[in-house]
Amino acid sequence: MARRILVVEDDHDTQDYLAKALRETGYTVEATASGREGLVHALSGAFDALLLDRMLPDLDGLSLLKSVRAAGVQTPAIMLTAMSAIDERVRGLRAGADDYVVKPFSFAELSARLEAVLRRPAETRPEETRLACGDLELDLIARTARRGTRTVELLPREFQMLEYLMRRQGRVVTRTMLLEGVWDYRFDPRTNVIDVHISRLRRKIDAEGEPPLIHTVRGSGYKLAALS
């Protein structure tokens, strides 16, 4: 079965060129000029690789990729950009890109890079470096957290707990799961350690006037979610 490639590129000449060349190479191609439409397609997990333009009119490629990775979709992604600065490439790679190609590029090089990322076993692809839930973002490399424009100062255990919750956002996390996943306990210590730490974390994450992200599920545990 032909590999499926999603091309998100707003320059129509470039989009047509890529789609035609990829189809001639044997790929099945879906192409769009819209970042928001591309995000919907990418979140389906139905593609073998993503080719994402960095600058798009409605939702830029970097934000698109962050949303895809935050949702747990690990489809290999190559960023296409006219910006050649090292800092820009680092941002893309840290956002979850598997490779970065600077425009103008030759199709032969792009095709070779695409083949390379498709050959990689899933476990060898770059690990997530950022997690997001609503306007809360966790940088797993710098070990920092931000909520909107403000920095959230977290102790090491609080960071571990928040990372655990963010990796399971939208799902109920029980106290037992937190004890095992964060404290490495395989027994109930008969203390309120979880409730105390959640209370402290909630005060830091959910500041006054901000929509709450940490929710108590009565009788079950806790859930991290950006509720509309």
C-alpha positions in Angstrom: 0.0 0.0 0.0 1.3 3.5 -0.9 2.5 5.7 2.0 0.2 8.6 2.7 1.7 12.1 2.9 0.0 15.2 4.1 1.4 18.4 2.6 0.4 21.7 4.3 1.7 24.5 2.1 0.1 27.8 1.3 2.2 28.7 -1.8 0.2 27.1 -4.5 3.0 26.6 -6.9 5.1 24.8 -4.3 2.1 22.8 -3.1 1.3 21.7 -6.7 5.0 20.9 -7.4 5.3 18.8 -4.2 2.0 16.9 -4.7 2.8 16.1 -8.3 6.4 15.0 -7.6 5.4 12.9 -4.5 2.6 11.2 -6.5 5.0 10.4 -9.3 7.3 8.9 -6.7 4.5 6.5 -5.5 3.0 8.3 -2.5 -0.6 9.0 -1.9 -0.9 12.8 -1.2 -3.4 15.0 0.6 -2.6 18.7 0.2 -4.0 21.9 1.8 -3.1 25.5 2.1 -4.8 25.9 5.5 -3.1 25.3 8.8 -6.3 24.6 10.6 -7.5 22.1 7.9 -4.0 20.5 8.1 -4.3 20.2 11.8 -7.7 18.3 11.5 -6.1 16.0 8.9 -2.9 15.4 11.0 -4.8 14.7 14.2 -6.6 11.8 12.4 -3.3 9.8 12.5 -4.1 8.6 9.0 -0.8 9.7 7.4 2.7 8.2 7.3 4.4 11.6 7.2 3.7 15.3 7.4 5.3 18.1 5.3 4.5 21.4 7.0 5.2 24.9 5.8 6.5 27.1 8.7 4.5 30.2 7.7 0.8 29.7 7.1 -2.0 32.3 7.0 -4.3 30.9 9.7 -2.3 28.5 11.9 1.4 28.5 11.5 3.3 25.2 11.0 5.0 25.4 14.4 1.7 25.8 16.3 0.1 23.1 14.2 2.9 20.6 15.0 2.8 21.5 18.7 -0.9 20.7 18.8 -0.3 17.4 17.0 2.4 16.3 19.4 0.3 17.5 22.5 -2.5 15.2 21.2 -0.1 12.3 21.3 0.1 11.9 17.5 3.7 11.0 16.6 3.5 11.0 12.8 7.0 11.9 11.4 7.1 15.6 10.3 9.4 17.6 8.2 9.2 21.4 8.4 9.6 23.5 5.3 10.8 27.1 5.8 12.5 30.0 4.2 14.1 30.9 7.5 17.5 29.4 7.8 18.5 30.7 11.3 19.8 28.0 13.6 17.5 29.2 16.4 14.5 28.7 14.1 15.5 25.2 13.3 16.0 24.4 17.0 12.5 25.7 17.8 11.1 23.4 15.1 13.0 20.4 16.3 12.0 21.0 19.9 8.4 21.4 18.8 8.5 17.8 17.6 9.8 18.0 14.0 11.8 15.1 12.8 13.7 17.1 10.2 14.0 20.7 8.8 14.3 21.6 5.1 15.2 25.2 4.1 13.6 26.7 0.9 14.5 26.7 -1.9 15.2 23.0 -1.8 15.7 20.2 -4.4 13.0 17.6 -4.5 15.8 14.9 -4.6 17.0 16.1 -1.2 13.5 16.4 0.3 12.6 12.9 -1.1 15.8 11.5 0.5 15.0 13.1 3.9 11.4 11.8 3.7 12.6 8.3 3.0 15.0 8.6 6.0 12.3 9.6 8.5 10.0 6.9 7.2 12.7 4.3 7.8 13.1 5.2 11.4 11.4 2.8 13.9 8.9 4.8 16.0 10.9 4.3 19.2 14.0 6.0 17.6 12.1 9.2 16.7 12.7 12.3 18.8 10.9 12.2 22.1 8.4 14.9 23.0 10.1 18.0 24.3 6.9 20.0 25.1 3.5 19.2 26.5 0.5 21.6 26.3 -3.0 21.8 27.7 -4.9 25.0 26.9 -2.5 27.9 27.6 -0.4 25.7 29.9 2.9 24.6 28.4 5.6 22.3 29.9 9.1 22.4 28.5 10.5 18.9 29.2 14.1 19.9 28.3 14.4 23.1 30.3 12.1 21.7 33.0 10.0 24.9 33.0 6.3 25.6 33.0 4.3 28.6 31.6 0.6 29.5 31.9 -0.1 32.1 29.2 2.4 34.8 29.7 3.5 33.9 33.2 6.2 31.5 34.4 5.0 28.9 36.9 7.7 28.1 39.4 7.5 24.4 40.2 9.4 22.1 42.7 10.8 18.9 41.1 8.0 16.7 42.5 5.4 19.2 41.3 6.9 19.2 37.9 6.8 15.3 37.8 3.2 15.4 38.9 2.2 17.9 36.3 4.0 16.0 33.6 2.2 12.9 34.6 -1.2 14.6 34.5 -0.4 16.3 31.2 0.5 13.1 29.5 -3.0 11.8 30.5 -5.0 15.0 30.0 -8.7 14.5 29.7 -8.5 11.2 31.6 -9.1 10.5 35.2 -5.9 9.9 37.2 -6.4 8.1 40.5 -4.4 8.6 43.6 -3.0 5.1 43.2 -1.8 6.0 39.7 0.0 9.1 41.1 1.6 7.2 43.9 3.0 4.6 41.5 3.8 6.9 38.7 5.4 9.8 40.6 6.4 8.4 44.0 7.1 4.9 42.8 5.1 3.5 45.7 3.6 0.0 45.2 1.5 0.4 48.4 -0.9 2.9 50.0 1.1 4.9 52.6 -2.2 5.9 54.2 -1.3 9.6 54.0 -2.9 12.6 52.2 0.4 13.3 50.4 -1.4 13.3 47.0 -4.1 15.7 48.1 -1.5 18.1 49.6 0.7 18.2 46.5 -2.3 18.6 44.2 -3.5 21.5 46.3 -0.2 23.2 46.1 0.1 22.5 42.3 -3.4 23.8 41.7 -2.6 27.1 43.5 0.3 27.6 41.1 -1.4 26.5 37.9 -4.9 27.9 38.4 -4.3 31.5 39.4 -7.2 33.7 40.3 -9.2 34.7 37.2 -7.8 31.8 35.1 -10.1 29.0 33.9 -9.2 25.9 36.1 -7.2 23.2 34.4 -6.9 20.8 37.4 -10.2 19.2 38.3 -11.2 16.9 41.2 -13.3 13.9 40.1 -15.1 13.1 43.3 -14.4 9.5 44.5 -12.0 8.8 41.7 -9.0 11.2 41.6 -8.1 14.2 39.4 -8.2 15.2 35.7 -6.2 17.8 33.8 -8.3 19.4 31.1 -9.0 22.7 29.4 -12.8 22.7 29.6 -14.7 25.0 27.2 
